[in-house]
Amino acid sequence: MVEKRSKQDQAIMLRQQMEHYQTEDRIEKEEKQSLPPRAKYHKQRKQKLKVKFSFPLIRLLVLLFFVLIIVALTSPYWLR
């Protein structure tokens, strides 16, 4: 009698586990279906931001500004 009860309990637990796995599979399938196609996703590539200076004078001033900052930060080391 005890063996029958334990076998029935085991079957109930296995059924519950199978139901759990089946619902997980259904959820995963729904998530996969909601994704866009790969070709469509890769067509929409993100564009990199490019900073483009059209005037050479502006380029020169920006370069000199960065050089000035670097010199100001490193001057205590090479002035000793």
C-alpha positions as CSV (number, residue, x, y, z in Angstrom):
1,M,0.0,0.0,0.0
2,V,2.8,2.4,0.8
3,E,4.5,1.6,-2.5
4,K,1.4,2.4,-4.5
5,R,1.1,5.7,-2.8
6,S,4.8,6.6,-3.4
7,K,4.5,5.6,-7.1
8,Q,1.4,7.8,-7.5
9,D,3.1,10.7,-5.8
10,Q,6.1,10.3,-8.1
11,A,3.9,10.3,-11.1
12,I,2.2,13.5,-10.0
13,M,5.5,15.2,-9.4
14,L,6.7,14.1,-12.9
15,R,3.5,15.4,-14.5
16,Q,4.0,18.8,-12.8
17,Q,7.6,19.0,-13.9
18,M,6.6,18.2,-17.5
19,E,3.9,20.8,-17.4
20,H,6.4,23.3,-16.1
21,Y,8.9,22.5,-18.9
22,Q,6.2,22.6,-21.6
23,T,5.1,26.1,-20.5
24,E,8.7,27.3,-20.5
25,D,9.1,25.9,-24.1
26,R,5.9,27.7,-25.2
27,I,7.2,31.0,-23.7
28,E,10.6,30.6,-25.4
29,K,8.9,29.9,-28.8
30,E,6.8,33.0,-28.4
31,E,9.8,35.1,-27.6
32,K,11.7,33.8,-30.6
33,Q,8.7,34.6,-32.9
34,S,8.6,38.2,-31.6
35,L,12.2,38.9,-32.7
36,P,12.8,40.6,-36.1
37,P,14.4,38.6,-38.9
38,R,18.2,38.7,-38.9
39,A,18.4,40.4,-42.2
40,K,16.2,43.3,-41.1
41,Y,18.1,43.6,-37.8
42,H,21.5,43.9,-39.6
43,K,20.2,46.4,-42.1
44,Q,19.6,48.8,-39.3
45,R,23.2,49.1,-38.3
46,K,24.1,52.0,-36.0
47,Q,26.0,54.8,-37.6
48,K,29.2,55.9,-35.9
49,L,29.4,59.6,-35.0
50,K,32.1,61.3,-37.0
51,V,33.3,64.7,-36.1
52,K,34.3,66.4,-39.3
53,F,35.9,69.8,-39.3
54,S,35.7,71.5,-42.7
55,F,38.1,74.3,-42.1
56,P,41.9,73.7,-41.7
57,L,42.2,76.6,-39.3
58,I,39.7,75.0,-36.9
59,R,41.5,71.7,-37.1
60,L,44.8,73.4,-36.3
61,L,43.3,75.2,-33.3
62,V,41.7,72.0,-31.9
63,L,45.0,70.2,-32.3
64,L,46.9,73.0,-30.6
65,F,44.3,73.1,-27.8
66,F,44.9,69.4,-27.1
67,V,48.7,69.8,-27.2
68,L,48.4,72.7,-24.8
69,I,46.4,70.5,-22.3
70,I,48.9,67.7,-22.6
71,V,51.9,70.0,-22.0
72,A,50.1,71.7,-19.0
73,L,49.5,68.3,-17.4
74,T,53.0,66.9,-18.0
75,S,55.0,70.1,-17.3
76,P,55.6,69.4,-13.6
77,Y,57.4,66.1,-14.5
78,W,59.8,67.5,-17.2
79,L,60.4,70.9,-15.5
80,R,62.2,69.4,-12.5
